[in-house]
């Protein structure tokens, strides 16, 4: 739900348009000059990387629920003393890298919930004297200082009792009041960026280190030069006050500096030493280092070490004494290419060894692992990823005597080929062979593995049986078919995304007896009906898709390409082609049969043929018929039930008259073998008149209706008076069926003759009838 504020458009403050339903307003990097107007219920407001110079009292007054406020990287010069008074729930406040020349204690007066505060990189030159954070008693993280800072006075941490993390930048500090950084309880993590102060003002640095050092503190010293003996003297405070974890980050040193540091820290309780982004300027002449003792040092972490005169550098052997009690050693991305075997003999207690991102080759790895003698009997974890190793068989031989080796990471090397047989320690459980350009997996893999990573290779098949495997990663290969779960009876997690799989089904998943988690997205799925139905209905009941449904996208058929399998819609004909076609064909056949039966029962074909003749007759142009073309005086249309009257009374009377009338009767004169409708049309056209014998039987006869219709066409088309009506018995017009509409019209427009029941009137009837049938030219 988005919240919106009614805005007075005359206000100079712009609104923030990037507010979402989670009450997060992101107005970062929009060139704002003022704090924007935001909803009252905003919880997180980010206005960093703008051009804001000041914060007025009312700018944030309505935001009483806010928990995070990011103001870093603006041009802040001034903040009203009560600007943050409404922020009683504010937990995170970042005002770093602005232009504040003064830090006011009143800003924090009402910030009782504040936990994380960042004041780095401003322009204030002095801090302290006035208690700054006495009302922010819950503060856990504090970052402050800048290159312009000159003085640190007392009371800096007054009111703070449980600070967990402190970061201080004081590269140009000239005055420090002893005890300013002292806390009632030790700060858990301290980071100091003092640059050249170790060289120029070691006593000032010693004061700071004395205040922040404690056995429970993890100390990081950043951005320093440690070139001389004097620059190393402040580390005495680190040793005397019992620091156990020390990291030096982004520093440069010389042979003299290393020797001096080792001497100063001699007998130190250090258990962890981290050297990151280190530049060594020298050739490794540290002979005096052998006389120092570091009995508690267990972990050295060296990352991104740069040796300027690399090819003149002698060796790390002078530091071998440090390795006597080691349990963890990391030399990462440090242009390290060999650890002499004689040094390896000192790594008796080592449990964790990380030589990743170096220059190790097969040859130098032999020396580093002392030719596979298994000297490091306690080694549990070995990481030699991102090196230049080429022989997997050699690597297996070098570690086969490491009887406690459990985790081996040899990923991102250049093995390419896997031999048929390898020797591995029986203790090996986790093996990472990802991105090693392998194109075939062989029985070289140890059966003791519980976790195997073969991702980002060129594998197309994987037919090995690994009965103890619990997690298998085959992502980023070229598998066309789903792995056979019968070969991995204990696999719980399977990753096969980014392959060329077309489909997987229920039987594929059921073959894994214990499979719970699957990642199989980003493959070339063919969205067939079976796969889509299975994916939508069954897959979530069988496994948990850790990569989510959105990564399962159709590659084919083409109309579905790019759609997620969940949203794919297939028609009934696509999913059930044979049944659908069978049903459709059956329905068509059934419909045809029904139509055929209906046509047969209702004589539809006959009616169609008759209708065609009827239309043909209707469209036939009217022509004047010459006398020689008229064969009959009258065509007699009557119902078969009235045939007795017609044949015994009408016909004899008219055909015996003087002169006689030529009558056309269907029973007598229709041409045998010819279709009856054609006979009717032909007879009507060859007759001078059409004589209709009307009765109740007539109006119920379909044939009589057609004869009437054809006669009516003749009347209308030729504008003649060819119809003669004889009413054999009285017929009420309302009883005439609607289909005899033309009979109604003729009876309304023409005079008809009624057959008299009285004998004496019949002579008149015959006389009138003969007159009606008589041709005009006779």
C-alpha positions in Angstrom: 0.0 0.0 0.0 1.4 3.4 -1.0 0.8 6.3 1.3 0.6 9.8 0.0 0.8 13.2 1.6 -1.4 16.1 0.6 1.1 18.5 -0.8 0.9 22.3 -0.9 2.1 22.9 -4.4 3.5 26.3 -3.4 6.1 24.6 -1.3 9.6 24.6 -2.6 10.2 21.1 -1.2 9.7 18.4 -3.9 7.8 15.2 -3.1 9.5 11.8 -3.2 7.9 9.7 -5.8 9.8 6.4 -5.1 7.9 5.1 -2.1 6.7 1.5 -2.0 4.3 -0.6 -0.1 7.1 -1.5 2.4 7.3 2.2 3.5 10.7 2.6 1.9 11.3 5.9 0.1 14.3 5.9 -2.2 15.2 9.4 -3.5 18.8 8.8 -3.8 20.8 10.6 -6.6 18.0 12.8 -7.8 19.9 16.2 -7.5 17.6 17.3 -4.7 18.4 20.5 -2.9 16.1 19.9 0.1 14.8 17.0 2.0 11.8 15.9 0.0 8.2 15.5 1.2 7.5 11.9 2.1 4.6 10.0 3.6 4.2 10.2 7.4 4.5 6.4 7.8 7.9 6.1 6.1 10.2 3.7 7.8 13.3 4.0 5.6 14.3 7.2 3.8 17.3 7.3 1.5 18.2 10.8 0.2 21.9 10.0 -0.3 24.0 11.4 -3.2 22.0 14.6 -3.6 22.9 18.3 -3.2 21.1 18.9 0.1 22.9 21.6 2.2 20.7 22.0 5.2 17.9 20.3 7.2 15.2 22.5 8.8 13.3 21.7 11.9 10.1 20.8 10.1 11.7 18.7 7.3 11.4 15.4 9.2 8.9 16.4 11.8 6.0 14.3 10.5 8.1 11.1 10.0 7.7 9.9 13.5 8.0 6.2 12.7 11.2 6.2 10.8 13.9 3.7 11.6 16.6 4.4 9.0 17.7 7.7 7.5 20.5 7.9 4.9 21.9 11.3 4.3 25.4 10.4 3.2 27.2 12.1 0.2 25.3 15.4 0.2 26.6 18.9 0.8 25.2 19.2 4.4 26.6 22.2 6.1 23.9 22.9 8.7 21.3 20.9 10.6 18.8 22.5 12.9 19.4 21.7 16.6 15.9 20.0 16.9 15.8 18.5 13.4 15.8 14.9 14.7 13.6 15.4 17.8 10.7 13.5 16.3 12.8 10.5 15.5 12.4 8.5 18.7 12.4 5.2 16.8 15.4 6.0 14.5 17.9 3.1 14.6 20.3 3.9 11.7 21.6 7.4 10.9 24.2 7.9 8.2 25.5 11.5 7.7 28.9 10.5 6.3 30.8 12.4 3.6 29.1 15.8 3.9 30.5 19.2 4.9 29.6 19.4 8.5 32.0 21.5 10.5 30.4 20.9 13.8 28.8 17.9 15.5 26.1 19.1 17.9 25.1 17.0 20.9 21.5 18.3 20.6 21.0 16.3 17.4 21.1 13.1 19.4 19.1 14.3 22.4 15.9 12.4 21.5 17.5 9.5 19.6 17.1 7.0 22.4 16.7 4.1 19.9 19.8 4.9 17.8 22.0 1.9 17.2 24.2 2.7 14.2 25.7 6.2 13.5 28.1 7.1 10.7 29.8 10.5 10.8 32.8 9.7 8.7 34.3 12.1 6.1 33.0 15.6 7.2 34.9 18.8 7.9 34.8 19.0 11.7 38.3 19.5 13.1 37.6 18.8 16.8 35.6 16.2 18.6 35.0 15.8 22.3 34.8 18.1 25.4 31.0 18.3 25.2 29.4 14.8 25.6 28.0 14.0 22.1 26.2 10.7 22.7 25.2 10.8 26.3 21.5 10.3 25.3 22.2 7.6 22.7 22.9 4.9 25.3 21.9 2.0 22.9 24.5 2.9 20.3 26.2 -0.2 19.0 28.1 1.0 15.9 30.0 4.4 15.7 32.0 5.5 12.7 33.6 8.9 12.9 36.6 11.0 11.9 37.9 12.6 8.7 41.1 13.9 7.2 40.4 17.4 8.6 40.2 16.2 12.2 43.0 17.6 14.4 41.9 17.1 18.0 40.2 14.4 20.0 39.2 15.7 23.4 37.8 13.9 26.4 34.1 12.9 26.9 33.8 11.5 23.3 32.2 8.3 24.5 30.5 9.7 27.6 27.2 8.0 28.1 28.0 5.0 25.9 28.3 1.7 27.7 27.9 -1.1 25.2 29.6 -0.1 21.9 30.2 -3.1 19.7 31.9 -1.6 16.7 34.0 1.5 16.2 35.6 2.9 13.1 37.9 5.9 13.4 39.6 7.9 10.6 42.3 10.3 11.8 45.0 10.5 9.2 46.0 14.1 10.2 45.3 13.9 13.9 47.7 16.1 16.0 46.2 15.9 19.5 44.6 13.1 21.4 43.4 13.2 25.0 44.4 10.0 26.8 41.3 8.0 27.7 39.0 9.6 25.1 38.3 6.2 23.5 38.3 4.3 26.7 35.1 2.4 27.4 33.7 0.8 30.6 33.5 -2.5 28.6 35.8 -3.4 25.7 34.7 -2.6 22.2 34.3 -5.9 20.3 35.5 -4.6 16.9 37.8 -1.6 16.3 39.0 -0.3 13.0 41.6 2.5 12.9 42.7 4.4 9.7 45.7 6.4 10.7 47.8 6.6 7.5 51.2 8.2 8.2 50.7 8.6 11.9 52.6 5.4 12.6 55.6 7.0 11.0 55.1 10.6 12.1 53.6 10.4 15.5 54.0 6.9 17.0 53.4 8.1 20.5 50.0 9.5 19.6 49.1 6.2 18.0 50.3 4.4 21.1 47.8 6.4 23.2 44.9 5.4 20.9 45.9 1.8 20.9 46.2 1.8 24.6 42.6 3.0 25.0 41.0 0.5 22.5 43.1 -2.6 23.0 41.7 -5.5 25.0 41.9 -9.3 24.8 38.3 -9.4 23.6 38.8 -6.8 20.9 39.3 -7.6 17.2 41.6 -4.9 16.0 41.9 -3.8 12.4 44.5 -1.2 11.4 44.0 0.3 7.9 45.8 2.4 5.4 49.3 2.6 7.1 53.0 2.7 6.2 55.1 0.3 8.4 58.5 0.9 7.0 60.8 1.6 10.0 61.5 0.4 13.5 59.8 3.5 15.0 56.6 2.9 13.1 56.3 -0.5 14.7 56.6 0.7 18.3 52.9 1.3 18.9 52.3 -2.4 18.4 53.8 -2.9 21.9 50.5 -1.7 23.3 48.7 -4.3 21.2 50.9 -7.0 22.7 50.9 -5.8 26.3 47.2 -5.3 26.4 46.6 -8.9 25.1 45.0 -8.4 21.6 44.4 -11.8 20.2 43.0 -10.9 16.8 44.9 -8.4 14.6 44.3 -7.5 11.0 46.4 -5.1 9.1 44.7 -3.9 5.9 46.0 -1.9 3.0 49.5 -1.4 4.2 53.0 -1.2 2.8 56.2 -2.5 4.5 59.8 -3.3 3.9 62.2 -6.0 5.1 63.2 -3.8 8.0 59.5 -3.2 8.9 58.7 -6.9 8.9 61.7 -7.7 11.1 60.8 -4.9 13.5 57.2 -6.0 13.7 58.1 -9.6 14.5 60.5 -8.4 17.1 58.0 -6.0 18.7 55.3 -8.6 18.8 57.6 -11.3 20.1 55.7 -13.4 22.7 52.4 -11.8 21.7 49.2 -13.7 22.7 48.0 -13.3 19.1 45.9 -16.2 17.9 44.8 -14.7 14.6 46.8 -12.5 12.2 45.3 -11.1 9.0 47.4 -9.3 6.4 45.2 -8.0 3.5 46.1 -5.9 0.5 49.8 -6.0 1.5 52.7 -4.6 -0.4 56.1 -6.0 0.4 59.1 -3.9 -0.7 62.2 -6.0 -0.2 63.7 -9.3 -0.9 62.7 -11.3 2.2 65.8 -10.9 4.4 64.3 -11.6 7.8 66.9 -13.7 9.4 66.4 -12.2 12.8 62.8 -13.4 12.7 63.8 -16.9 13.7 64.5 -15.7 17.2 61.0 -14.7 18.0 58.2 -16.8 19.4 54.5 -16.9 18.6 53.3 -19.9 20.5 49.6 -19.0 20.5 49.3 -18.0 16.8 47.0 -20.5 15.2 45.6 -18.6 12.1 47.3 -16.5 9.5 45.2 -15.0 6.8 47.1 -13.4 3.9 45.1 -12.0 1.0 46.1 -9.9 -2.0 49.8 -9.7 -1.1 52.0 -8.0 -3.7 55.8 -8.5 -3.7 57.3 -5.7 -5.8 60.6 -7.4 -6.4 59.0 -10.8 -6.8 61.9 -12.6 -8.6 64.5 -11.3 -6.2 62.5 -12.5 -3.2 64.3 -15.3 -1.4 61.5 -17.3 0.4 59.1 -17.4 3.3 61.2 -19.9 5.1 62.5 -17.3 7.7 58.9 -17.1 8.9 58.6 -20.9 9.2 58.8 -20.7 13.0 55.4 -19.1 12.9 53.9 -22.3 11.5 54.7 -24.5 14.5 51.3 -24.1 16.2 49.3 -23.3 13.1 45.8 -24.7 12.6 44.7 -22.4 9.8 46.8 -20.8 7.0 45.4 -18.8 4.1 47.5 -17.4 1.3 45.0 -16.0 -1.1 45.8 -14.2 -4.3 49.3 -13.5 -3.1 51.4 -14.6 -6.1 52.4 -17.6 -4.0 53.7 -20.5 -6.1 55.6 -22.8 -3.8 55.9 -23.7 -0.1 59.1 -25.7 0.4 58.7 -29.2 1.7 61.0 -28.4 4.6 58.5 -25.7 5.6 55.6 -28.2 5.3 57.3 -30.3 7.9 56.5 -27.5 10.4 52.8 -27.6 9.6 52.2 -30.6 11.9 49.1 -29.1 13.6 47.6 -27.4 10.5 43.9 -28.1 10.1 42.9 -25.5 7.5 45.0 -24.6 4.5 43.9 -22.1 1.8 46.2 -21.5 -1.2 43.6 -20.3 -3.6 44.1 -17.7 -6.3 47.9 -18.2 -6.6 50.3 -19.5 -9.1 50.5 -23.1 -8.1 51.3 -25.6 -10.8 51.5 -29.4 -10.7 55.3 -29.1 -10.2 55.1 -26.6 -7.3 52.2 -28.5 -5.8 54.4 -31.5 -5.4 56.8 -29.4 -3.3 54.0 -27.7 -1.3 52.4 -31.0 -0.3 55.8 -32.6 0.2 55.4 -35.2 -2.6 52.4 -36.8 -1.0 54.1 -37.9 2.2 51.1 -36.9 4.3 53.1 -34.7 6.7 50.1 -32.6 7.6 48.4 -35.4 9.6 45.7 -33.1 11.1 44.7 -31.3 7.9 40.9 -31.2 7.5 40.4 -28.6 4.8 42.5 -27.9 1.7 41.6 -25.2 -0.8 43.8 -24.9 -3.9 41.2 -23.4 -6.2 42.0 -20.8 -8.9 45.5 -22.1 -9.6 47.1 -23.7 -12.6 46.8 -27.4 -11.8 46.4 -29.8 -14.7 46.7 -33.3 -13.4 43.8 -34.7 -11.3 45.6 -38.0 -10.8 48.6 -36.2 -9.4 46.5 -34.2 -7.0 44.8 -37.4 -5.8 48.2 -39.0 -5.1 49.4 -35.9 -3.2 46.5 -36.0 -0.8 45.9 -39.7 -0.4 47.9 -39.9 2.8 46.2 -37.0 4.4 44.1 -39.3 6.6 41.9 -36.6 8.1 41.3 -34.6 4.9 37.5 -34.0 4.7 37.1 -31.1 2.4 39.0 -30.6 -0.8 38.5 -27.6 -3.1 40.4 -27.9 -6.4 37.9 -26.0 -8.5 38.8 -23.5 -11.3 41.9 -25.3 -12.4 42.6 -26.8 -15.8 42.2 -30.6 -15.4 40.2 -31.2 -18.5 40.5 -35.0 -18.2 39.6 -37.4 -15.4 41.6 -40.6 -15.2 39.8 -44.0 -14.7 41.3 -44.6 -11.3 42.5 -42.3 -8.5 43.7 -42.7 -4.9 41.9 -40.6 -2.3 41.9 -40.6 1.5 38.9 -42.5 2.9 38.1 -39.5 5.1 37.2 -37.3 2.1 33.6 -36.2 2.2 33.5 -32.9 0.2 35.0 -32.5 -3.2 34.7 -29.3 -5.3 35.7 -29.9 -9.0 33.7 -27.1 -10.5 34.9 -25.1 -13.5 37.8 -27.5 -14.3 36.8 -28.1 -18.0 36.0 -31.8 -17.4 34.1 -33.5 -20.2 33.7 -36.9 -18.7 33.3 -38.3 -15.2 35.0 -41.7 -14.4 35.3 -44.0 -11.4 38.2 -41.8 -10.3 35.7 -40.0 -8.0 35.8 -41.4 -4.4 32.8 -43.3 -3.2 33.2 -41.9 0.3 31.9 -38.5 -0.8 28.8 -36.9 0.7 29.0 -33.7 -1.3 30.2 -33.4 -4.9 30.4 -30.2 -7.0 30.9 -30.8 -10.7 29.3 -27.6 -11.9 30.4 -25.4 -14.8 32.1 -28.2 -16.7 31.4 -29.8 -20.1 29.8 -33.1 -18.9 27.0 -34.7 -20.9 26.4 -37.9 -19.0 27.0 -39.1 -15.4 26.6 -42.8 -14.9 28.6 -43.3 -11.8 27.2 -44.8 -8.5 28.1 -42.8 -5.4 26.1 -44.5 -2.6 27.0 -42.0 0.2 26.4 -38.8 -1.8 24.0 -36.4 -0.1 24.5 -33.3 -2.2 25.2 -33.3 -5.9 25.8 -30.2 -8.0 25.8 -30.7 -11.8 24.8 -27.2 -12.8 26.2 -25.5 -15.8 27.0 -28.6 -17.8 25.5 -30.0 -21.0 23.2 -32.7 -19.7 20.3 -33.7 -22.0 18.7 -36.1 -19.5 17.9 -36.1 -15.8 20.4 -38.0 -13.7 19.5 -41.5 -12.6 18.5 -41.3 -9.0 19.1 -45.1 -8.5 22.8 -44.4 -8.5 22.6 -41.9 -5.7 20.3 -43.5 -3.1 21.0 -40.9 -0.4 21.0 -37.7 -2.4 19.0 -35.0 -0.5 20.0 -31.9 -2.6 20.3 -31.9 -6.4 21.4 -29.0 -8.6 21.1 -29.3 -12.3 20.3 -25.8 -13.5 21.8 -24.2 -16.6 22.1 -27.5 -18.5 20.2 -28.5 -21.7 17.5 -30.6 -20.1 14.3 -30.7 -22.1 12.0 -32.2 -19.4 11.9 -34.2 -16.2 9.0 -36.1 -14.8 7.7 -37.9 -11.7 9.6 -41.1 -12.2 12.8 -39.1 -12.5 12.3 -37.5 -9.1 10.9 -40.7 -7.5 14.1 -42.5 -8.5 15.8 -40.4 -5.8 14.6 -42.0 -2.6 15.6 -39.1 -0.3 15.5 -36.1 -2.6 14.1 -33.0 -0.8 15.6 -30.0 -2.6 16.0 -29.4 -6.3 17.4 -26.6 -8.5 16.7 -27.4 -12.1 15.8 -24.0 -13.6 17.3 -22.2 -16.6 17.2 -25.3 -18.9 15.8 -25.7 -22.4 12.4 -27.0 -21.3 10.0 -28.4 -23.9 6.6 -27.5 -22.5 4.7 -30.6 -23.5 1.3 -31.3 -22.0 2.8 -34.0 -19.8 5.6 -31.8 -18.4 3.4 -28.7 -17.9 0.7 -30.8 -16.1 3.3 -32.6 -14.0 5.1 -29.3 -13.1 1.9 -27.5 -12.1 0.3 -30.4 -10.2 2.9 -32.7 -8.8 6.4 -31.2 -8.5 5.8 -29.3 -5.3 4.5 -32.4 -3.6 7.7 -34.3 -4.4 10.5 -31.8 -3.9 11.2 -28.2 -2.8 12.4 -26.0 -5.7 15.0 -23.9 -4.1 15.5 -21.7 -7.1 11.8 -20.8 -7.3 9.3 -21.4 -10.1 10.3 -18.3 -12.1 13.5 -19.9 -13.4 11.6 -22.7 -15.1 10.9 -21.2 -18.5 9.7 -22.8 -21.8 12.2 -23.0 -24.6 9.7 -24.6 -27.0 7.2 -24.8 -28.6 7.7 -21.4 -30.2 4.4 -19.8 -29.1 5.3 -20.5 -25.4 9.0 -19.5 -25.6 9.9 -17.2 -22.7 6.9 -18.0 -20.6 7.3 -19.7 -17.3 6.1 -23.3 -17.1 3.5 -22.2 -14.5 1.9 -19.8 -16.9 2.0 -22.0 -20.0 -1.5 -22.8 -21.4 -2.0 -25.7 -23.9 -5.2 -26.5 -25.7 -7.1 -29.8 -25.4 -6.1 -30.8 -28.9 -2.4 -30.3 -28.0 -2.6 -32.2 -24.8 -5.1 -35.0 -25.9 -4.6 -35.2 -29.6 -5.7 -38.8 -30.3 -8.8 -38.8 -27.9 -9.8 -35.3 -29.1 -9.5 -36.2 -32.8 -11.3 -39.5 -32.2 -14.2 -37.8 -30.4 -14.4 -35.1 -33.0 -14.4 -37.7 -35.8 -17.0 -39.8 -34.0 -19.2 -36.7 -33.5 -18.8 -35.8 -37.2 -19.7 -39.4 -38.3 -22.6 -39.4 -35.9 -23.8 -36.1 -37.1 -23.6 -37.3 -40.7 -25.5 -40.4 -39.9 -28.2 -38.4 -38.1 -28.4 -36.0 -41.0 -28.6 -38.9 -43.4 -31.3 -40.6 -41.4 -33.2 -37.4 -41.1 -32.9 -36.6 -44.8 -34.1 -40.1 -45.6 -37.0 -39.9 -43.2 -38.1 -36.4 -44.3 -37.2 -36.9 -48.0 -34.9 -33.9 -47.8 -33.0 -34.8 -50.9 -36.3 -35.0 -52.8 -37.3 -31.6 -51.4 -33.9 -30.1 -52.3 -34.3 -31.4 -55.8 -37.8 -30.0 -56.0 -36.7 -26.7 -54.6 -34.1 -26.5 -57.3 -36.7 -27.1 -59.9 -38.9 -24.6 -58.2 -36.2 -22.0 -58.4 -35.4 -22.9 -61.9 -39.0 -22.4 -62.8 -39.2 -19.1 -61.0 -36.1 -17.7 -62.7 -37.3 -18.8 -66.1 -38.1 -15.7 -68.1 -41.8 -15.1 -69.0 -42.4 -15.7 -72.7 -45.5 -15.5 -74.9 -46.6 -19.0 -75.5 -47.9 -19.6 -79.0 -51.0 -21.6 -79.5 -49.2 -24.4 -81.2 -47.1 -24.9 -78.0 -50.2 -25.4 -75.8 -51.0 -29.1 -75.8 -53.7 -29.0 -73.2 -56.7 -26.8 -72.4 -56.2 -27.4 -68.7 -53.9 -29.1 -66.3 -56.1 -30.6 -63.5 -54.6 -30.3 -60.0 -56.5 -32.4 -57.4 -56.0 -34.5 -54.4 -55.8 -38.2 -54.9 -58.7 -38.6 -52.5 -60.9 -36.5 -55.0 -59.8 -38.7 -57.9 -63.2 -40.4 -58.1 -65.1 -37.1 -58.7 -62.4 -35.9 -61.2 -62.2 -39.2 -63.2 -65.9 -40.1 -63.2 -67.6 -36.6 -63.4 -65.2 -33.9 -64.4 -63.1 -35.5 -67.0 -65.9 -37.3 -68.9 -68.0 -34.1 -68.9 -65.3 -31.8 -70.3 -63.7 -34.3 -72.7 -67.1 -35.1 -74.3 -68.1 -31.5 -74.7 -68.4 -29.9 -78.1 -65.8 -29.0 -78.9 -64.0 -31.3 -76.4 -61.4 -30.0 -73.9 -58.0 -31.6 -73.7 -57.2 -32.2 -70.1 -53.9 -33.2 -68.5 -54.1 -35.6 -65.6 -51.1 -36.7 -63.7 -52.1 -40.3 -63.5 -52.7 -40.5 -67.3 -50.5 -38.0 -69.0 -47.3 -37.7 -66.9 -44.3 -39.1 -68.8 -43.2 -42.4 -67.1 -39.6 -42.4 -65.7 -39.4 -38.6 -65.5 -39.2 -36.8 -62.2 -42.6 -35.8 -61.0 -41.7 -32.2 -60.4 -40.4 -31.8 -63.9 -43.7 -33.4 -65.1 -45.7 -30.9 -63.1 -43.8 -27.9 -64.4 -43.9 -29.2 -68.0 -47.6 -29.9 -67.9 -48.5 -26.5 -66.4 -46.4 -24.8 -69.1 -48.1 -26.8 -71.9 -51.6 -26.1 -70.5 -53.8 -23.0 -71.3 -55.3 -23.2 -67.8 -54.7 -24.8 -64.5 -57.8 -26.2 -63.0 -57.7 -26.6 -59.2 -60.2 -28.9 -57.6 -60.3 -27.5 -54.1 -61.4 -29.5 -51.1 -60.2 -30.3 -47.6 -58.1 -33.1 -49.1 -56.5 -30.6 -51.4 -55.2 -28.3 -48.7 -53.6 -31.3 -46.9 -51.7 -32.5 -50.0 -48.1 -31.4 -50.4 -48.2 -32.2 -54.1 -51.2 -30.0 -54.6 -49.3 -27.2 -52.9 -46.4 -27.5 -55.2 -48.7 -27.5 -58.3 -50.4 -24.4 -56.8 -47.0 -22.7 -56.3 -45.9 -23.3 -59.8 -49.2 -22.1 -61.2 -48.9 -19.0 -59.1 -45.5 -18.3 -60.5 -47.0 -18.4 -64.0 -49.7 -16.0 -63.0 -47.3 -13.5 -61.5 -44.5 -13.8 -64.1 -46.7 -13.9 -67.2 -49.4 -11.6 -65.9 -52.1 -14.0 -67.2 -55.3 -15.5 -65.8 -54.4 -19.1 -66.1 -55.8 -20.4 -62.8 -59.4 -21.7 -62.5 -60.7 -22.7 -59.1 -63.4 -25.3 -58.4 -64.6 -25.5 -54.8 -65.7 -29.1 -54.5 -66.8 -28.5 -50.9 -67.0 -25.4 -48.6 -63.6 -24.5 -47.2 -63.3 -21.9 -44.4 -60.3 -19.6 -45.2 -59.1 -19.6 -41.6 -58.8 -23.4 -41.8 -56.4 -23.2 -44.8 -52.8 -23.9 -43.4 -50.3 -21.1 -43.5 -48.2 -23.0 -46.0 -51.1 -22.5 -48.5 -50.5 -18.7 -48.4 -50.7 -18.6 -52.3 -54.1 -20.3 -52.2 -55.3 -17.6 -49.9 -54.1 -14.9 -52.3 -55.7 -16.6 -55.3 -59.1 -17.1 -53.5 -59.0 -13.4 -52.5 -58.2 -12.2 -56.0 -60.2 -14.6 -58.3 -63.7 -15.8 -58.5 -64.1 -19.5 -58.0 -66.7 -22.0 -59.1 -68.6 -24.0 -56.4 -69.8 -27.5 -57.2 -73.5 -27.4 -56.5 -75.2 -30.1 -54.6 -78.5 -29.5 -56.4 -78.9 -31.3 -59.7 -80.7 -28.4 -61.3 -77.9 -26.0 -60.9 -75.1 -28.2 -62.3 -75.9 -27.3 -66.0 -75.0 -23.7 -65.1 -71.8 -24.9 -63.3 -70.7 -26.8 -66.4 -71.5 -23.9 -68.6 -69.5 -21.5 -66.5 -66.6 -23.9 -66.3 -66.4 -24.5 -70.0 -66.5 -20.7 -70.6 -63.6 -20.3 -68.1 -61.5 -23.0 -69.9 -62.3 -21.9 -73.4 -59.4 -20.5 -75.3 -59.8 -16.9 -76.5 -58.8 -17.6 -80.0 -61.0 -20.6 -80.5 
